[in-house]
Every structure is written in structure tokens, then in C-alpha cells.
Amino acid sequence: MDSLTQELLKALSEGGLSQIGDQIGVDEATITSTLSAAAPMLLSALAKNAAHPERVDALHQALGNDHDGTILNDVAGFLGDPQAANGSGILGHVLGD
């Protein structure tokens, strides 16, 4: 498991995994397994987009305007209000249309 995935799971281990599980009806082991598989996929998509200057510029602008990294300071808080984190917006930048 890469260090980014480990950090994500560590941040979620303080109640976040169970919150996600409760919201979608699965146990923490399933969430952990899913996140462990999804994180490398998202990093791969991000690397693919990095090969296209226009996509990098759009992602950089979105990160500068809307995603300053503070979500990682209170992951459990954002899980209580998922819309506050604009996850679908950033996923759109990472995965594309």
C-alpha cells in the first residue's frame, strides 16, 4: 500500500471509516479494501491528466480556488456534509468528462 493511501486510511480511522460504512451500508473492512484499490486508480488518472497541459492547468486552478487541502484536517467533519468538500467537482478534474 502506498503512503498516500496509508495516510488517507489513517485520517479515516478516527471514525471516518465507520461513517462511510454507515452511509452506504457496508463494514469498515469493505471500505478499507475499496479505498486501497481506488486510491492508486485515482493517482493513475491524475498522472494521465498531468500529460495534458490544459488538464493540468484546469486541475491546478480548481485546487487553488476550491481545494486547499484542509479537508484532510477534518475528514470526519466533511463526511457529515459530503457536499461541502465538492468531491464530485475534483473527481471531474481528476477523471475528466
C-alpha distance (Angstrom), angle and dihedral (degrees) to the residues before:
residue distance angle dihedral
M1 . . .
D2 3.80 . .
S3 3.81 121.8 .
L4 3.81 94.4 -109.6
T5 3.79 91.1 56.2
Q6 3.80 90.1 46.1
E7 3.81 90.8 52.4
L8 3.80 91.6 48.4
L9 3.80 92.1 50.5
K10 3.80 90.3 45.6
A11 3.81 90.7 52.8
L12 3.80 90.3 48.5
S13 3.80 94.8 45.2
E14 3.80 91.8 81.3
G15 3.79 93.4 75.7
G16 3.78 99.9 -56.5
L17 3.78 96.1 102.2
S18 3.78 92.0 53.5
Q19 3.83 90.8 46.3
I20 3.78 91.0 53.9
G21 3.79 90.6 45.3
D22 3.79 92.1 50.3
Q23 3.81 91.8 49.6
I24 3.79 94.5 52.6
G25 3.79 100.8 26.5
V26 3.80 103.6 -112.4
D27 3.80 135.3 113.5
E28 3.80 127.2 -101.7
A29 3.80 93.0 -105.3
T30 3.80 90.2 58.8
I31 3.81 91.5 48.2
T32 3.81 91.2 49.0
S33 3.79 91.8 49.2
T34 3.80 92.3 47.2
L35 3.80 94.2 48.2
S36 3.80 90.5 46.7
A37 3.81 88.9 56.6
A38 3.81 97.4 38.7
A39 3.80 99.1 49.4
P40 3.83 95.7 63.9
M41 3.82 89.5 45.6
L42 3.80 90.8 53.5
L43 3.80 91.4 47.1
S44 3.79 89.5 50.8
A45 3.82 90.7 51.4
L46 3.78 89.6 48.5
A47 3.81 90.9 51.7
K48 3.81 90.3 49.1
N49 3.80 90.6 52.9
A50 3.79 89.9 48.4
A51 3.80 87.5 67.1
H52 3.83 89.5 66.4
P53 3.82 114.6 67.7
E54 3.81 94.4 -154.2
R55 3.80 91.6 53.1
V56 3.80 91.6 47.1
D57 3.79 90.3 51.7
A58 3.82 92.1 50.1
L59 3.80 92.2 47.9
H60 3.79 92.0 46.5
Q61 3.79 91.0 50.8
A62 3.82 92.0 48.2
L63 3.79 91.6 49.2
G64 3.79 91.3 48.0
N65 3.79 93.8 48.4
D66 3.79 105.2 34.8
H67 3.79 112.6 8.4
D68 3.77 114.0 53.5
G69 3.80 95.6 159.9
T70 3.80 96.8 -104.8
I71 3.80 89.9 119.0
L72 3.80 86.3 79.6
N73 3.81 89.8 60.4
D74 3.80 92.1 62.2
V75 3.79 109.0 17.6
A76 3.81 92.6 154.2
G77 3.81 90.4 52.9
F78 3.78 91.7 53.2
L79 3.80 90.5 48.4
G80 3.79 87.4 61.9
D81 3.81 88.9 56.5
P82 3.82 107.2 24.3
Q83 3.81 93.4 174.9
A84 3.81 89.7 63.4
A85 3.80 90.6 67.5
N86 3.84 94.6 50.7
G87 3.79 89.9 -139.9
S88 3.77 93.8 166.6
G89 3.79 89.9 54.7
I90 3.78 95.0 53.6
L91 3.82 91.2 42.4
G92 3.78 87.7 54.8
H93 3.79 89.2 56.4
V94 3.79 92.9 45.9
L95 3.80 98.8 42.5
G96 3.79 98.7 28.8
D97 3.78 128.1 -139.6
